[in-house]
Amino acid sequence: MLPIEKAFELVGGISAMARHFNVTPWAVSKWRERVPAERCAKIEELTRGEVKKSDLRPDLWQ
């Protein structure tokens, strides 16, 4: 399972994640390809640290 998929599961699905960011579920579903860097810290917060920003974007955070 991709880290972003784990995050989707933890927050209640793609639609729930989209509501947190005030974007469409379609936009959030595109994050499977690459999570925007500016979203990673908030996702870490929403998942209470179960999904780290370094898991989402290891190219930026190690």
N, C-alpha and C positions, 0 to 999 in steps of 0.2 A: 504494500500500500504506500502510495506517495504521501509525504508529510502533509501536503495540502488536503488530501482526501481525509486523512486523520483529523485535521482541523475542521473540515466540513462536518464530519461525524460528531465531533465534540461540541460544536456550537449549534447543532440541530439541522444541518443540511445546507445546501447551496443557497436556498432562499433566505434562510436565517442569516447566513454570512452576508448576503447582499444587503439585507436590511441594516446590519451594523455599519455598513459603509455607504448606505444610501445610493446604491448602484443596482443595476439589473442583475438577475440571476445569470443571464447570458454572459455578462461581463465577468462575473466571478468564475463561471465555468471555464473561461479562457485562462484562468490562473493555473490550470493544470500544466500548461506549457511553460509559464514563468510567472511567478508571483511578483507584482510590482514592489520594488524595494521599499517604497513609502508605506506599504501596507503590512510589512513583516512584523514590526514591533507591536502593532495593534493586534495582529493575529496571535502573537505570543501571549499578549495580555488576555485576550478572549479565551484562550485555551488554558489559562492559568499555568503557563510555562510547560505544558505537556508537548507542545510543538514550538520549538525554538526558532528564532529568526535565522539562525545558522543552519537549521534543517531545511528551511524553505529556500534559502539563497546562500549555499555554501561558497559561491563565487564572491560574495561580498563580506561574509562573516565566517570566521573559522573557529 
